[in-house]
């Protein structure tokens, strides 16, 4: 059953349409990837669904009682709440349900057993059980832990957390309220890989419809099963996983291109006929006039096909990455021996020894706070090692792309920054900026200090492209980049003939680029062959091999005294097996309709009877065995 049906939605800004005619549905267990270029209206659509912005036309029809939760990048307004109180504020309806259940129990205890009271009690109890019963607060706390918070953080006020931690708190609040429709705008931001993997499992298990805006391709592939794309004011709904949608788009583009070519050939043939016979006999002239009418019709058909091609190939001007061919370095690019890295008294790495050779593309992975960025800065000599040694090899020219873009010169304009950093003449510097979406005098003369986060990333990438370095040290390059730009960066890094050391939370990028993975694990640096997928496979294989074999059960000494009633023990075991099947079947039926009060009552009775049988079995077993 659909939790949301949207029909012909239209949104305008200052009279201009952002999108129009957008129609789709979200069913329970749907995981919808909301795709499209930046500025297409994805975030606006999510806010319209939750009622935070108005639509000019169209209809949003929700299933009765649908609870909607939105997570986006806006920080919480109330900073004096504790983390616990903020997360629980997303579940006010569950708190109200507990109070209502207590009130109804008092009413029924006073003798009111009317149909309306019993029905409402069943509905309220079913809703609470869907959220985990009276233990729903513990489930909310487990969500907080899954997103990287410790138990001692629960009683800290929000004003003591960083911006990234506040974003994770917002995500915990949305997840902890047991919504029927969950709207997530960039939920992967500020999550390390461990938290990302936890979130993927959590979203797959939720009994809810989910709409997701994300640029993490690995995440979209792992979670989503429906795609809704907004582009040029139009929407396309596709039932299927992310990779299938990409293949479908490529197929549509091929078909539209072929159609445009075919119509173009037909028009050329008809134009030749008209040119030849227009001035001929009256009969042929009439035929030529008919052909002109056909040409008009075909021109409209060609325009339609071209528009379809333009729409399918339309992008938010993907970045034009093209690295200069670097000078050849020595065989060993980087060598570390017994390296120790600390922050204050905290040890991040202890006794790390490794080497990176010319041409290798290496990924560096580890949880947030494990020391990845600190290690990169140590390698590049921006901070001293706390023990051991690290050195760059002969002829190595390193270029560093940092999370903070510390390499940007903030004096003056964007164009002046590029010219100072690269030595390029004005025309060449302007061409470089144009390839990185800085077009025209206004953008070239924009002060560096006035750039947005995404613009700073693009400018820093432009400097890396023009550096001519043979060793690229790249720390989280995909932040603020859309999907197409991420894929352009991926293709460029794959083709880069020099050496790459890459830190990223984009697992698709890691898997495509890396030939080897260095993982910070428990203050050690371990090396794995291959990219992300191979690293995960080897990591899981190691975990399995490290898991101890279960110890054989200790054989209990059985009394030689004949059991009092062995047939009764066997009979109860048979009843338990039968009742377990009944409970499982009732739960399967309830999963389809938790509002069936009669079925809910049967489930409670069967569950209570099963518990009673288990208790009887335990007492009997203790009497008959020693």
Helices and strands as residue ranges (DSSP letters): E 2-13, E 16-27, E 31-35, H 42-49, E 57-62, E 68-71, H 83-88, G 89-91, H 92-109, H 115-130, G 133-135, H 136-146, G 151-153, G 158-160, H 163-176, E 181-185, H 193-205, E 209-213, H 217-223, E 226-231, E 234-239, H 242-277, H 282-313, E 332-343, E 346-357, E 361-365, H 372-379, E 387-392, E 398-401, H 414-422, H 426-435, H 440-444, G 448-450, H 453-466, E 471-475, H 483-495, E 499-503, H 507-513, E 516-521, E 524-529, H 532-546, H 566-592, H 597-624
